[in-house]
Amino acid sequence: MRTRQALMKAAAAEFDRHGYDGTSLSAISKAAGLSIGAVTFHFPTKVHLADAVQEEGRSVTVAALERLAAEPMTPLRMVIDLTLELTRLMEQEPAVRSTIRLSRERSAAVSWSDSWLPTVRSLLDRAYESGQLHTDALPADVTTLVEHLTSGAEAYLRSRMGSDPAFESAVAQLKRVWRLALAGVSAEGATVPRQTGPPESPA
């Protein structure tokens, strides 16, 4: 079990940094300090190892959300805290970051968002029905907002990894973005222009 866990940890770090195509079993064995024979004993191919890492990332995510679900809070508050928890996992768990990257790079892989997006949509449906959301803030649209926020948090983290260790926490940044989203950014009386046709070509 210790050998398997060491391989999983090394593989998550390698997949996170180099992606699926850029990672080899030999690189993982070197990172783990184990022979290639030890790697193939537990994981015969890179496909098996990537599958295991993704399963680990999803399990970590589901466990965190189950802990959060035990807290007494309103549906909208739960959605906000859920996105903050997802961002914390991305920030601190290489297995989660590698799961997200592998989901994009492996066509047959199950998406990481499948482990939490249905919960978000269900909570937003409840929030809408209970009057917590503005009548124009449809659950489907707010779900899209959540997807963009989590994708943006991952992109921010990837752009900062390996740079100045004092960069701002993605969780702290997301809290500020949520405050803007909840308060609204439009000044009183301002409206969003509607696109009624194809954009005009420049003169």
C-alpha positions in Angstrom: 0.0 0.0 0.0 2.9 2.4 0.8 4.4 1.7 -2.6 1.1 2.2 -4.4 0.5 5.5 -2.5 4.0 6.7 -3.4 3.4 6.0 -7.0 0.0 7.7 -7.0 1.5 10.8 -5.4 4.4 10.9 -7.9 2.0 10.3 -10.8 -0.4 13.0 -9.7 2.5 15.5 -9.6 3.9 14.5 -13.0 0.5 14.5 -14.7 -0.2 17.9 -13.2 3.0 19.4 -14.4 3.5 17.7 -17.8 0.1 16.4 -18.8 -0.8 12.9 -20.0 1.3 12.9 -23.2 4.3 14.5 -21.5 4.4 11.9 -18.7 6.0 8.5 -18.9 6.1 5.5 -16.5 9.9 5.9 -16.3 9.5 9.5 -15.2 7.0 8.5 -12.6 9.2 5.7 -11.3 12.1 8.2 -11.1 10.0 10.8 -9.2 8.8 8.1 -6.8 12.3 6.6 -6.3 11.1 3.2 -7.4 12.0 0.8 -10.1 10.0 0.5 -13.3 9.2 -3.0 -12.2 7.5 -1.7 -9.1 5.5 0.7 -11.2 4.2 -2.0 -13.6 3.5 -4.4 -10.8 0.8 -2.0 -9.5 -0.1 -0.3 -12.8 0.7 -2.3 -16.0 0.3 0.8 -18.2 0.1 4.6 -18.1 -3.6 4.3 -18.8 -4.1 2.3 -15.6 -2.2 4.8 -13.6 -4.0 7.8 -15.1 -7.3 6.1 -14.3 -6.3 5.6 -10.7 -5.1 9.2 -10.3 -8.4 10.5 -11.7 -10.4 8.2 -9.4 -8.4 9.5 -6.5 -9.0 13.1 -7.5 -12.7 12.5 -7.8 -12.8 10.7 -4.4 -11.1 13.5 -2.7 -13.6 16.0 -4.2 -16.6 14.0 -3.3 -15.4 13.5 0.3 -14.9 17.2 0.7 -18.3 18.0 -0.6 -19.9 15.4 1.7 -18.3 17.1 4.6 -19.5 20.4 3.5 -23.1 19.1 2.9 -23.3 18.2 6.6 -23.1 21.9 7.5 -26.4 23.7 8.1 -26.7 26.5 5.5 -28.9 27.8 2.8 -28.6 26.4 -0.7 -27.0 29.6 -2.2 -24.5 29.8 0.7 -23.7 26.1 0.1 -23.0 26.8 -3.6 -20.6 29.6 -2.7 -18.8 27.6 -0.1 -18.7 24.6 -2.5 -16.9 26.7 -5.1 -14.5 27.9 -2.5 -13.8 24.3 -1.4 -13.3 23.2 -4.9 -10.8 26.0 -5.4 -9.0 25.1 -2.1 -8.7 21.5 -3.4 -7.3 22.8 -6.7 -4.8 24.9 -4.7 -3.7 22.2 -2.3 -4.2 18.8 -3.9 -2.1 17.7 -6.9 -4.4 14.8 -7.4 -7.3 17.2 -8.0 -5.3 19.4 -10.4 -4.1 16.4 -12.3 -7.6 15.0 -12.5 -8.8 18.2 -14.1 -6.0 18.2 -16.6 -6.4 14.6 -17.4 -10.1 15.1 -17.9 -9.3 17.6 -20.7 -6.5 15.6 -22.3 -8.0 12.1 -22.4 -11.0 11.9 -24.6 -12.6 8.9 -22.9 -12.0 10.2 -19.4 -14.9 11.1 -17.0 -15.0 14.9 -16.4 -14.0 16.1 -12.9 -17.0 18.4 -13.0 -19.3 15.4 -13.1 -18.4 14.8 -9.5 -19.8 18.1 -8.3 -21.8 19.9 -11.0 -25.1 18.0 -10.5 -25.0 19.0 -6.8 -24.5 22.7 -7.8 -27.5 22.6 -10.2 -29.7 20.9 -7.6 -28.7 23.5 -4.9 -29.4 26.4 -7.3 -32.8 24.9 -8.2 -33.6 25.0 -4.5 -32.2 28.5 -4.1 -34.4 29.7 -7.0 -37.5 28.1 -5.7 -37.0 29.5 -2.2 -36.5 33.0 -3.6 -32.8 33.3 -2.8 -32.0 34.2 -6.4 -33.2 37.1 -8.4 -36.0 36.1 -10.8 -33.7 36.8 -13.8 -30.9 34.7 -12.3 -32.0 31.3 -13.7 -30.3 28.2 -12.2 -28.9 27.2 -15.5 -27.2 30.5 -16.0 -25.8 30.6 -12.4 -24.6 27.1 -13.0 -22.7 28.4 -16.0 -21.3 31.2 -13.8 -20.0 28.6 -11.3 -18.4 26.6 -14.1 -16.6 29.7 -15.4 -15.5 30.7 -11.9 -13.9 27.3 -11.2 -12.3 27.2 -14.6 -10.9 30.7 -14.0 -9.6 29.7 -10.6 -7.7 26.7 -12.2 -6.3 28.9 -15.0 -5.2 31.5 -12.4 -3.4 28.7 -10.3 -1.7 27.3 -13.4 -0.4 30.7 -14.4 1.1 31.3 -11.0 2.5 27.8 -10.2 6.2 27.9 -9.9 6.4 31.7 -9.7 6.4 34.0 -6.7 5.3 31.9 -3.7 3.6 35.0 -2.3 1.0 35.1 -5.0 -2.6 35.7 -3.9 -4.6 32.7 -2.8 -7.1 31.7 -5.5 -9.7 31.1 -2.7 -9.2 34.7 -1.5 -9.6 36.0 -5.0 -12.7 34.0 -5.6 -14.3 35.4 -2.4 -13.9 38.8 -3.9 -15.4 37.8 -7.2 -18.4 36.3 -5.4 -19.0 39.5 -3.5 -19.1 41.3 -6.8 -21.4 38.8 -8.3 -23.8 38.9 -5.4 -23.8 42.7 -5.2 -23.9 43.3 -8.9 -21.4 45.5 -10.8 -23.9 47.7 -12.8 -24.5 51.2 -11.5 -28.1 52.1 -10.7 -30.0 52.6 -14.0 -27.3 51.0 -16.2 -28.4 48.3 -18.6 -26.7 45.5 -20.4 -26.9 46.1 -24.2 -28.7 43.4 -26.1 -27.2 41.9 -29.3 -30.1 41.7 -31.7 -28.3 40.7 -34.8 -24.8 40.0 -36.2 -22.2 42.5 -35.3 -21.8 45.4 -37.8 -18.7 45.3 -40.0 -16.4 48.2 -39.5 -16.8 51.1 -41.9 
